[in-house]
Amino acid sequence: MGFLFRALPWFLGALAAVAALGPALGPGYVLRYDMVFVPDLSLATVLAGADGFPRAMPSDAVVAALSLVLPGDVVQSLALAAVFVLGFVGAFRILSGAVRAAGGPDVVGAVAGAAAGLSYVWNPFVAERLLLGQWAVLLGYAGLPWVLAAVVRASTEPASRGLAGTLRALIPAAVGGFSSVALSALTAGPQALLGPRRWRTAGLLVVALVLVSLPWLVPSLTSGATTDPAGVEAFAARADTPFGVLGSLLLSGGVWNAGAVPPGYGEPVAAAARALLVAVSLAGWVWWARRHRPAMAAGLSVAAVAGTTIALAGATGPGREVLTALIGWWPGFGLLRDGQLYVAPLALLQALGSGAVLVWLLRGFSEDARRGSGPSRNVSEVGLVRTMVAVFVALGPVVVLPGLAWGAGGGLVPVDYPREWTRAQEAVAADPGSGAVLVLPWSAYRGVEWSGRPVVVLDPATRLFDRRTVWNDDLRVGTPDGGTVVVAGEDARAREAARLLEPDPRTGMPTADPGEWAEILSSLGVSHVAVSAPVDNRFSSDFPGLEMVVQGDDMTLLEVRDQHMNVDKEGISGLEVTGGLVTVGAIIWSMARSGSSLGFQRPQPRTDRGARKEIPK
């Protein structure tokens, strides 16, 4: 029975993953917005990075390492499934552990835990981030329950064991990167400061966060990247329900990109049902916090309020001014631009509240049975109401958000890369030189014609090759009033390429004199040009100094002849290598040192006072 109880959440989490992802778990690559997996992603190129902020570190490095032993599409399927499994199990075990600590039966803990787990992985936040392709962010989101529980434990354990447990819980955030680490800090930080032995616990959390951040923190300090304050307006939370921006955020929605809203969500009936479910879950959280006084009640409540405040800031005039000033003072505050990201702690609070409602309802059934109440009309009516509420809370997340089911309503469909793409990849890999690859058209996001259906995605050619790519990392975002905000990119070489090549804003192709292309490309250290779109058959003949290597309907690869280039730096700096090795070593030590598992901890006595060119819309 013990084994079955431990295995149950993993099985249910896997079931939720299959129900949500469906065809996305099959053969092929799911391409959508920021989600770009390619065959044989180059680990060396990922580690070498570029001139901008290392946003894809270390998630791309982990994908590249796994791709050495597994096909790229299998790695993608595992990453997507891990979001649902880890998130479900984390929320499940907090609730079930709470019931067990209070002396409740395992059956009640299992039902309540399942409700919490389903609510945590099946909500607008998960659906919208998934449709944005932000799998790495969602992996960090899935780890939040584990991090929160680890911090609760760390306040009562020896320092070394507490640090090891916190490091181990932060592994999903370590893979997810800087946004995931920020969410972990927001969710667990208040708990560390409000729980027992607050300063020691907070210190352990800070040390753990710094250790898992080294792979992206170290290169960011030397990249010289800047953050465009225009992103504050572009990435501000927006209303995706009839309840305005604040109401949408409280329902854990409000993403800035209208193309990431799941099918059917935001319609008045669905939004009203979601609002009712959220209200019930918040009531459950209040009841649970007041009645059972869980150790994480105050900390998670503060985190949820703080996160919602941050999420709302960019949608208000004064808030935008503050965020713009902060980013102008230090680019690191660019983390706060994507406001809706910070409702993640609120989503966890609501999920645990849903589980608490099930605890209350099941306790009511048990009390009726103990009293031996007969089949009176009043008792029957009360039982019917309780049953209806229990079913609504348990299954409501799926019922009110069917647009997440089976590949997000068809939004996540795997495709195969055309043969000419893999030929281009092989041709560049066979070149002994070290020049970069210029990716055209000059647009970050494109409509991929060969996908078989309309889809907007970060140009996969930017990840395809085993060397540095130069591409337009500017982001054009449509605004609700029909305008466009351009968020400047962070790659210095890309800015120089745009200045010299003068790309046409309409076509994304350079307008510079074709006779000067070879010289310009050589000065940029570019040895190849990859055009990931159909071109005219005479395309290469128009550009002296460039030789056709691969030509197909969807990919053209040109090589620069007689190059005298500024060759890229090989490898990565010793400081960056050291940072990565320290993180890996810390994680290995934590897994060897920590013998505990995620579990709910009851409050301990306190010794101190607590408290085409495509534009994403």
C-alpha positions in Angstrom: 0.0 0.0 0.0 2.9 2.3 0.8 4.4 1.8 -2.6 1.1 2.4 -4.4 0.5 5.6 -2.4 4.0 6.9 -3.4 3.6 5.9 -7.0 0.1 7.3 -7.3 1.0 11.0 -7.9 3.6 10.1 -10.5 1.1 8.1 -12.4 -1.6 10.8 -12.2 1.0 13.4 -13.2 1.9 11.4 -16.3 -1.8 11.0 -17.1 -2.2 14.8 -16.9 0.8 15.2 -19.2 -0.7 12.9 -21.8 -4.1 14.5 -21.6 -2.6 18.0 -22.0 0.1 17.3 -24.5 -1.4 14.5 -26.6 0.2 14.6 -30.1 3.0 16.8 -28.9 4.6 13.8 -27.3 4.8 11.9 -30.6 7.6 11.8 -33.1 8.7 15.2 -34.6 9.5 18.6 -33.2 6.9 21.0 -31.7 7.7 24.5 -32.9 5.8 27.5 -31.4 7.1 30.9 -30.5 10.1 30.4 -28.1 10.0 26.6 -28.2 12.6 25.6 -30.7 14.2 22.2 -30.6 16.4 21.1 -33.4 18.2 17.8 -34.4 21.7 17.5 -32.8 21.8 20.8 -31.0 25.5 21.7 -30.6 26.6 21.7 -27.0 29.8 23.6 -27.8 27.9 26.4 -29.5 25.4 26.7 -26.7 28.3 26.9 -24.1 30.1 29.5 -26.2 27.0 31.7 -26.2 26.6 35.0 -28.0 27.0 38.7 -27.1 23.6 39.1 -25.5 22.1 38.1 -22.2 22.4 34.3 -21.8 18.7 33.6 -21.7 19.0 30.1 -23.1 21.6 29.1 -20.5 21.5 26.5 -19.1 18.3 25.0 -20.6 19.8 24.7 -24.1 23.0 23.2 -22.6 21.0 20.5 -20.9 19.0 19.9 -24.1 22.2 19.7 -26.1 23.8 17.3 -23.5 20.8 15.0 -23.6 20.8 15.2 -27.4 24.1 13.4 -27.4 22.4 10.2 -26.3 18.8 10.8 -27.3 17.0 12.1 -30.4 16.1 15.8 -30.1 12.4 15.2 -30.4 12.5 12.6 -27.6 14.4 15.2 -25.4 11.6 17.7 -26.1 8.9 15.2 -25.2 10.6 14.4 -21.9 11.0 18.1 -21.1 7.4 18.9 -21.7 6.1 15.9 -19.8 8.4 16.7 -16.9 6.5 20.0 -16.4 3.3 18.3 -15.7 4.7 15.3 -13.7 6.9 17.4 -11.4 4.3 20.1 -10.9 1.6 17.6 -10.1 3.7 15.5 -7.7 5.0 18.6 -5.9 1.6 20.0 -5.1 0.2 16.5 -4.4 2.8 15.7 -1.8 2.4 19.0 0.0 -1.4 18.4 0.5 -1.2 14.7 1.2 1.7 15.4 3.7 -0.5 18.0 5.4 -3.4 15.6 5.8 -1.1 12.8 7.1 0.6 15.2 9.6 -2.9 16.2 10.9 -3.7 12.5 11.5 -6.1 12.2 8.5 -6.5 9.1 6.5 -4.4 8.4 3.4 -7.5 8.3 1.2 -8.4 11.9 2.0 -4.8 12.9 1.5 -4.7 11.2 -1.9 -8.0 12.8 -3.1 -7.0 16.3 -1.8 -3.5 15.9 -3.2 -4.8 14.9 -6.6 -7.1 18.0 -6.7 -4.1 20.3 -5.8 -1.9 18.6 -8.4 -4.4 18.9 -11.2 -5.2 22.5 -10.3 -1.5 23.4 -10.3 -0.7 22.0 -13.8 -4.0 22.7 -15.5 -4.6 26.4 -15.4 -4.3 29.5 -17.7 -0.8 30.2 -16.5 0.5 26.8 -17.7 -1.6 26.9 -20.9 -0.5 30.4 -21.9 3.2 29.8 -21.1 3.1 26.5 -23.0 1.5 28.2 -26.0 4.3 30.8 -25.8 6.8 27.9 -26.0 8.4 28.8 -22.7 9.0 25.2 -21.5 12.0 26.2 -19.5 10.0 28.7 -17.5 7.4 26.1 -16.9 10.0 23.6 -15.7 11.0 26.1 -13.0 7.3 26.6 -12.2 6.9 22.9 -11.7 9.7 23.0 -9.2 8.1 25.7 -7.0 6.2 23.3 -4.6 9.5 21.3 -4.1 11.5 24.5 -3.3 8.8 25.8 -0.9 8.7 22.5 1.0 12.5 22.3 1.0 12.8 25.7 2.6 10.2 24.7 5.3 12.3 21.7 6.1 15.6 23.7 6.0 14.4 25.8 8.9 14.4 22.7 11.2 17.3 20.7 9.8 21.1 21.0 10.2 22.5 23.6 7.9 24.3 21.2 5.6 21.3 19.0 5.1 19.0 22.0 4.7 21.3 23.5 2.0 21.5 20.1 0.2 17.7 19.7 0.2 17.2 23.2 -1.1 19.8 22.7 -3.9 18.1 19.5 -4.9 14.7 21.1 -5.0 16.1 23.9 -7.2 17.3 21.6 -10.0 14.3 22.4 -12.2 14.9 26.1 -11.7 18.6 25.5 -12.5 17.7 24.0 -15.8 15.0 26.7 -16.4 17.4 29.6 -16.1 17.1 33.1 -14.8 13.3 33.5 -14.9 12.8 30.2 -13.1 15.4 31.2 -10.4 13.6 34.5 -9.9 10.2 32.7 -9.5 11.8 30.4 -7.0 13.2 33.3 -5.0 9.9 35.1 -5.0 8.0 32.0 -3.9 10.4 30.7 -1.2 12.0 33.9 0.0 9.1 35.1 2.1 8.8 31.7 3.7 12.5 31.8 4.6 12.1 35.2 6.2 8.9 34.4 8.1 9.7 30.9 9.3 11.8 29.7 12.2 15.5 30.5 12.3 14.8 33.0 9.6 18.2 34.5 8.9 19.9 31.2 8.7 17.2 29.8 6.5 17.3 32.9 4.3 21.1 32.6 4.1 20.9 29.0 3.0 18.3 29.9 0.3 20.5 32.7 -1.0 23.5 30.5 -1.2 21.5 27.8 -3.0 20.0 30.3 -5.5 23.5 31.8 -6.3 25.0 28.3 -6.9 22.3 27.3 -9.3 22.5 30.6 -11.1 26.2 30.5 -11.9 25.8 29.1 -15.4 23.9 32.1 -16.6 25.0 34.7 -14.0 28.7 34.5 -14.8 28.4 35.0 -18.6 25.8 37.8 -18.1 28.3 39.8 -16.0 30.7 39.8 -19.0 28.3 39.9 -21.9 27.8 43.7 -21.9 24.1 43.2 -22.7 21.6 45.9 -22.2 17.9 45.7 -21.6 15.4 47.9 -23.6 12.9 49.6 -21.3 10.4 49.5 -24.2 9.8 45.9 -23.1 7.9 47.1 -20.0 5.0 48.2 -22.3 5.4 45.3 -24.7 5.3 42.6 -22.0 2.9 44.1 -19.6 0.0 41.9 -18.5 -3.2 42.3 -20.6 -6.8 41.4 -20.0 -7.7 38.0 -21.5 -11.1 37.7 -19.7 -14.0 40.1 -19.3 -12.7 41.0 -15.8 -9.9 43.3 -16.9 -6.2 43.0 -16.2 -6.5 42.5 -12.4 -9.3 40.0 -12.8 -7.3 38.1 -15.5 -4.2 38.0 -13.3 -6.3 36.7 -10.3 -7.5 33.9 -12.6 -3.7 33.2 -13.3 -4.1 34.5 -16.9 -3.3 37.9 -18.4 -0.4 37.0 -20.7 0.8 39.8 -23.0 0.6 37.8 -26.2 -3.0 37.3 -27.5 -1.7 34.4 -29.7 -0.9 32.4 -26.5 -4.5 32.4 -25.1 -5.9 28.9 -25.2 -9.0 28.2 -27.4 -12.2 29.1 -25.6 -10.6 30.7 -22.6 -11.8 34.3 -21.9 -15.4 33.6 -23.2 -17.8 35.0 -20.6 -19.2 31.6 -19.4 -15.7 29.9 -19.2 -14.3 33.0 -17.5 -17.1 33.1 -15.0 -16.7 29.4 -14.2 -13.0 29.9 -13.7 -13.6 32.8 -11.4 -16.0 30.7 -9.3 -13.3 28.0 -9.1 -10.7 30.5 -8.0 -13.0 32.0 -5.4 -13.7 28.5 -3.9 -10.0 27.7 -3.9 -9.1 31.0 -2.1 -11.8 30.3 0.5 -10.2 26.8 1.0 -6.8 28.4 1.4 -8.1 30.8 4.1 -9.9 27.9 5.9 -6.8 25.7 5.8 -4.4 28.5 6.9 -6.7 29.5 9.9 -7.7 26.0 10.9 -4.5 24.0 10.5 -1.9 26.8 10.5 0.5 25.2 8.0 4.1 26.3 8.2 4.0 27.7 4.7 0.7 29.7 5.1 2.2 33.1 5.8 5.1 32.8 3.4 3.2 31.7 0.4 0.4 34.2 1.1 3.0 37.0 1.1 4.6 35.6 -2.1 1.3 35.5 -3.9 0.4 39.1 -3.0 3.9 40.3 -3.9 3.8 38.4 -7.2 0.4 39.8 -8.2 1.6 43.3 -7.4 4.6 42.9 -9.6 2.4 41.4 -12.3 0.0 44.4 -12.2 2.8 47.1 -12.1 3.5 47.1 -15.9 -0.2 47.5 -16.6 -0.4 50.9 -14.8 1.1 54.2 -15.7 3.0 54.7 -12.4 4.1 51.1 -12.4 5.5 51.4 -15.9 7.4 54.5 -14.9 9.0 52.7 -11.9 9.9 49.6 -13.9 11.4 51.7 -16.7 13.5 53.7 -14.2 14.7 50.5 -12.6 15.7 48.9 -15.9 17.5 52.1 -16.9 19.4 52.0 -13.7 20.3 48.3 -13.9 19.5 46.0 -16.8 19.0 43.1 -14.4 15.6 44.6 -13.5 14.5 43.5 -17.0 13.4 40.4 -15.2 10.3 42.3 -14.1 9.1 43.3 -17.6 7.1 40.1 -18.2 4.5 40.9 -15.5 2.2 37.9 -15.8 5.1 35.6 -15.0 4.9 36.5 -11.4 1.4 35.2 -10.7 3.0 31.7 -10.3 3.0 31.8 -6.5 -0.7 32.7 -6.6 -1.3 29.7 -8.9 0.4 27.5 -6.3 -1.7 29.0 -3.5 -4.9 28.4 -5.4 -3.9 24.8 -6.1 -3.3 24.1 -2.4 -6.6 25.9 -1.6 -8.4 23.6 -4.0 -6.9 20.6 -2.2 -7.9 22.1 1.2 -11.6 22.4 -0.1 -11.5 18.6 -0.7 -10.2 18.0 2.8 -13.0 20.1 4.3 -15.7 18.4 2.2 -14.4 14.9 2.9 -14.2 15.6 6.6 -17.9 16.7 6.4 -18.8 13.3 4.8 -16.9 11.5 7.6 -18.6 13.5 10.3 -22.1 12.7 8.9 -21.2 9.0 8.8 -20.0 9.1 12.4 -23.2 10.8 13.6 -25.1 8.0 12.0 -27.6 10.4 10.4 -30.5 8.7 8.7 -31.5 9.4 5.2 -33.4 12.5 6.1 -34.1 15.0 3.4 -31.9 17.7 4.8 -28.9 15.4 5.2 -29.4 14.1 1.6 -29.5 17.6 0.2 -26.4 18.6 2.1 -24.6 15.5 0.9 -25.6 16.2 -2.7 -24.4 19.8 -2.5 -21.1 18.6 -1.0 -20.7 16.0 -3.7 -21.4 18.6 -6.5 -18.8 21.0 -5.0 -16.3 18.2 -4.6 -16.7 17.2 -8.2 -16.5 20.8 -9.4 -13.3 21.5 -7.4 -11.6 18.2 -8.4 -12.4 18.3 -12.1 -13.1 22.0 -12.6 -9.6 22.9 -13.8 -10.1 20.7 -16.9 -13.8 21.5 -17.4 -13.3 25.3 -17.4 -10.1 25.1 -19.5 -10.6 22.5 -22.2 -8.4 24.5 -24.5 -5.3 23.0 -22.8 -6.3 19.4 -23.7 -4.7 17.3 -26.3 -1.9 19.6 -27.5 -3.6 22.8 -26.5 -6.5 22.3 -28.9 -4.1 21.5 -31.8 -1.7 24.3 -31.1 1.1 21.9 -30.4 1.7 19.6 -33.3 5.1 18.0 -34.1 6.6 18.3 -37.5 9.7 17.1 -39.3 12.5 19.4 -40.5 12.8 19.4 -44.3 15.7 17.5 -45.8 17.4 20.7 -47.0 17.6 21.9 -43.4 19.5 18.9 -42.3 21.7 19.1 -45.4 22.6 22.7 -44.5 23.3 21.7 -41.0 25.7 18.9 -42.2 27.4 21.2 -44.7 28.2 23.9 -42.1 29.4 21.2 -39.7 31.7 19.8 -42.4 33.4 23.2 -42.9 36.6 23.3 -40.8 36.4 27.1 -40.5 35.0 28.9 -37.5 33.1 31.7 -39.1 29.5 32.5 -38.0 26.3 31.9 -39.8 24.1 34.9 -40.8 20.4 34.0 -40.6 18.0 35.6 -43.0 15.3 36.9 -43.4 16.2 39.5 -40.8 13.3 38.8 -38.4 13.4 36.9 -35.1 10.0 35.3 -35.5 8.7 33.8 -38.7 5.8 31.9 -40.2 7.2 28.4 -40.9 5.6 27.4 -44.2 6.7 23.7 -44.1 5.0 23.1 -40.7 1.8 22.3 -42.6 -0.2 24.8 -40.5 0.0 28.5 -39.5 2.6 28.8 -36.7 4.8 31.6 -35.4 8.1 30.5 -34.1 11.6 31.8 -33.4 13.5 31.0 -36.6 14.8 27.5 -36.0 17.9 28.3 -38.1 19.2 30.3 -35.2 19.7 27.0 -33.3 20.5 24.7 -36.2 24.2 25.1 -36.7 27.2 24.1 -34.7 28.6 27.6 -34.5 27.7 31.2 -33.7 24.7 32.5 -35.5 24.0 36.2 -36.2 20.3 37.0 -36.4 17.9 39.8 -35.6 17.1 39.5 -31.9 14.8 42.6 -32.0 11.2 41.8 -31.0 8.2 43.4 -32.5 5.1 43.2 -30.3 1.6 44.3 -31.3 -0.2 46.5 -28.8 -3.9 46.4 -28.0 -4.5 49.7 -29.8 -3.1 48.3 -33.0 0.3 49.7 -32.8 3.7 48.0 -32.5 6.4 48.2 -29.9 9.9 47.2 -30.9 12.1 45.8 -28.1 15.7 46.2 -29.1 17.8 43.1 -29.1 20.9 42.6 -26.9 23.4 41.1 -29.4 26.0 43.7 -30.4 27.1 41.9 -33.5 23.5 41.7 -34.7 23.1 45.4 -34.3 26.3 45.9 -36.4 25.0 43.5 -39.1 21.7 45.4 -39.3 23.6 48.7 -39.7 25.8 47.4 -42.5 23.3 45.2 -44.4 20.4 47.6 -44.1 17.6 44.9 -44.2 14.3 45.8 -45.8 11.7 46.0 -43.0 9.1 44.3 -45.3 11.0 41.4 -46.7 13.8 41.0 -44.1 16.4 40.8 -46.9 19.4 43.1 -47.0 19.3 46.2 -49.3 23.1 46.8 -49.2 24.9 46.7 -52.6 25.1 43.0 -53.5 28.7 43.6 -54.7 29.7 44.6 -51.1 28.1 41.6 -49.4 31.2 39.4 -49.3 33.3 42.2 -47.8 30.6 43.1 -45.2 30.1 39.5 -44.2 33.8 39.0 -43.8 34.1 42.0 -41.6 31.4 40.5 -39.4 33.2 37.2 -39.2 30.4 35.4 -41.2 31.3 32.4 -43.3 27.8 31.3 -44.3 24.4 32.8 -45.0 21.3 30.7 -44.3 18.1 31.9 -45.8 15.3 30.0 -44.1 12.7 30.9 -46.7 12.0 30.4 -50.4 14.2 32.4 -52.7 14.5 33.0 -56.4 16.6 30.4 -58.3 19.1 33.1 -59.4 19.5 34.3 -55.8 23.2 33.3 -55.5 24.3 34.7 -58.9 23.2 38.2 -57.8 25.8 38.3 -55.0 29.4 37.9 -56.2 31.7 36.4 -53.7 29.0 34.0 -52.4 28.8 30.4 -53.5 25.6 28.2 -53.3 26.0 25.2 -51.1 22.5 24.0 -50.5 19.3 25.2 -52.2 15.8 24.0 -51.5 12.3 25.2 -51.3 12.7 26.2 -47.6 16.4 26.6 -47.1 19.3 28.2 -49.0 22.8 28.0 -47.7 25.5 30.3 -49.2 29.3 30.3 -48.4 31.5 33.4 -48.4 34.5 32.8 -50.7 38.0 34.3 -50.2 37.3 35.2 -46.6 39.5 37.4 -44.5 37.4 37.3 -41.4 37.5 38.2 -37.8 37.4 34.7 -36.4 35.2 33.9 -33.4 36.7 33.1 -30.1 36.8 29.3 -29.6 35.3 27.8 -26.5 34.3 29.6 -23.4 36.2 31.4 -20.7 37.7 29.6 -17.7 35.5 31.6 -15.4 32.4 30.4 -17.2 33.6 26.8 -17.1 34.3 27.1 -13.4 30.8 28.5 -12.7 29.2 25.7 -14.6 31.3 23.1 -12.8 30.6 24.6 -9.4 26.8 24.4 -10.1 27.0 20.8 -11.3 29.2 19.8 -8.3 26.8 21.5 -5.9 23.8 19.6 -7.3 25.7 16.3 -7.2 26.7 17.0 -3.6 23.1 17.9 -2.7 21.7 14.6 -4.2 24.3 12.6 -2.3 24.0 14.5 1.0 20.2 14.9 1.3 18.5 11.7 2.2 15.1 13.3 2.8 12.2 13.5 0.4 9.7 16.2 -0.2 7.2 16.2 2.7 5.0 18.6 4.5 6.4 19.8 7.8 4.2 21.0 10.7 5.2 24.2 12.4 7.9 23.8 15.0 8.2 25.9 18.2 9.7 29.3 17.3 12.5 30.9 19.1 11.8 34.3 17.6 8.9 36.3 16.4 7.5 35.4 13.0 5.6 36.8 10.4 6.6 35.7 -43.1 7.8 38.1 -40.9 5.5 37.5 -38.1 4.7 39.8 -35.2 3.6 38.2 -32.0 0.4 39.9 -30.9 
